[in-house]
Amino acid sequence: MASSEKSACPINLALEVFGDRWSLLIVRDMMFADKRHFREFLQSEEGISSNILAERLNKLVEYGVLSKADDPSHKQKAVYSLTPTGIDLLPVVTQIGIWGRKYRPVTKESAAPSVALEKGGAALQKKMRAELGKAHLGTH
């Protein structure tokens, strides 16, 4: 994306890609709930509307965070996958979860992934990256 950015600040440029609520929730659902299809994202408890979901998925594909392919099991469906760029958001999503658990009223169940990732540290994140790579990129 060339000239639409307001500044060359790295934080601003990153927020141009994933700085809205819905984009990171889509990435979260792909990382932690193995969601890959449009209808699966619609079923998230946050209640994204179909037009916003379509726009965010297209934006994430355009910026290279996700890829989109025809679903081999159903001709009218698309399957979304995290790209290496998307998988690199794991530490960002992890830290947001840790912060949210510390400062917001979460339930024990909703906090469980961030607790595990904080306790597991770099080793668990490395393992998760490998699992995401296998699931989304076909790497071993």
Sequence and secondary structure as in RCSB ss.txt:
>XXXX:A:sequence
MASSEKSACPINLALEVFGDRWSLLIVRDMMFADKRHFREFLQSEEGISSNILAERLNKLVEYGVLSKADDPSHK
QKAVYSLTPTGIDLLPVVTQIGIWGRKYRPVTKESAAPSVALEKGGAALQKKMRAELGKAHLGTH
>XXXX:A:secstr
  TT S   HHHHHHHHH SHHHHHHHHHHHHS   SHHHHHTSTT   HHHHHHHHHHHHHTTSEEEEE TT T
T EEEEE HHHHTTHHHHHHHHHHHHHHS   HHHHHHHHHHHHHHHHHHHHHHHHHHHHHH   
